[in-house]
Amino acid sequence: MRVKSLYIVMLVFTLLSCWWSNKPSRLNDNVFGTYIFEFPSNQLQVLEIRRDSSFVQELYFDKESFVKKKKPLFVNEGTVEFKEYELRFKHWLSYCYNRDPNVIREEPDLTLMLGVSWYETNKTIVLYHETNYIFEHIDNWKDLEK
């Protein structure tokens, strides 16, 4: 009986620790900055979150276009709301269907992007875990020339 109870306690502890480690971070001043997402089709999306509650999105043909400071394919600006654990982007330029970076729209569409999470420990902005639509802070990109 004692061994069974110990197994149950260990199982509960493991499940709770997994849940806790995947919990988004509480938003703070460290969320501001530039984040990058590379689509499977090699386009590069750059997201800058500004302190004045605005954001800028830029979509580049590829990583090289961004590094060489070529003109982006699309540029978009909007506002961002900061909730306790959630970012809400108003006037978001949606380049893919249903937050799936494998399904690109013919023409981008403006939308309201809700339910976006930020993880301070690895400096990421997560639009959707299931499709791996995750922006990384520009500091995490070692292959970009500064």
N, C-alpha and C positions, 0 to 999 in steps of 0.2 A: 504494500500500500504506500509506503514511504517513497519507494522508487517511482511509482506511478505519479505521485504528487510532484515529485521533483521534475519529471519529464513534462508535466503540464505547465509548471512554472517556467521552465526553460523555453517551451514552445511559445507561451504568451510573451515572455521577454523578447524573444527573437522577432516575433511579429510586430510588437510595438516599436522595437528599435529600427526595423526596416521602414515602418510607417513614418517614424519621426525623422529619419535621415532623408526621406524623399519629400519632406514638407517644404514648401516655398519659404523663402526668407521674408521677414518683415521689411517692408520698404524703408530705406533710409537714404542718406546723401550719396552712398556708394553706387546707387543704381544709375546715376548720370554718367554719360559717356557714349562711346561709339561701339557698336556691336556689328558683327558680320555673320551672314549665313550664305553658304555656297549651295546652290541647287544641284541636284544630280545632273542636270543638263549644263552645268558649269557656269551659269549666270551667277553673279554675286550681288547680294542685297546688303546694303549698308544702312544701319539704323542708328541715328544719333538722338539720344534723349537729353534734352536741355533742362536746365534748372528753372526756366520760366514756364514750365509745363507745356512746352511745345516739343515736337519731334520732326525729324527730317528723314525721309527714306530716299535712297538712291539705288537704282538698279543698273548694274553694269553688264556688258556682254560677257565678260569673264574676269578672272582675278587680275590678269595682266592689264586690262583696261583701267582697272581701279589703281593699280600700282603706278601706271604711267600717266595717271590723272587725265584720262580721256573723258570726253563728255559722256555722262550717263545716258542710258536708253530712256529712263524715266526718273523724274524727281517729284517728290510729293512732300507736303508739309501738313501738319495737323496738330491737334492738342492731345495731351495724355492726362488722364485722371489717375491719381494715386490713391488706391484704397489700401487697407492695412496689409494685405498679402496679394493684391491684384493690381495689374496695370490695365487700363482701358484706353485704347487708342481710337480717337474720333477722327474720321477722314483718313482711314488706313487704306493704302493702295494694295488691294488684294491681287496678287499675281498668279495665285494657284487656286484650284477648287478645293473647298472643304478642308483647308489647311493641309493639303497634301502636296508637298513639293514635287511629286512625280507627275502631277496633272496640272500643266500650265494652261492658263487662259490665253485665248487669241489676243484679247485686249484686256489690260488690267481694269479692275473695277474698284470704286471707292466704297468703303464699308465702315462699320463700327466693329472693332476687334475687341471682344471681351474675353475675360478669363485667362489673361496672360500672366505667367508667373516669372518671378526673378529668383535666382539661386545665388546668393552671395559667395558661398564657398568655392564655386567653380566659375563664377562670373558669367552666368548664362541667362538669357531671356528665352523662356519656353512658350512657344505658341501652341505646340501640340506634341506631347511625348510620343504618342502612338505612331506618328508619321515622321518622327525625328526632325521636326521643324523647330530647330533650336539655334538661336543666335549666340555666338561666343563673343566675349569682349575682345576688342582689337588687340589688347595686350597678350591674349592667348594665341594669336596667329604669329608663329615664329617665322613663317616663310614670306611675310610681307616686308617689303623694304619701307623703311620710315623716312 
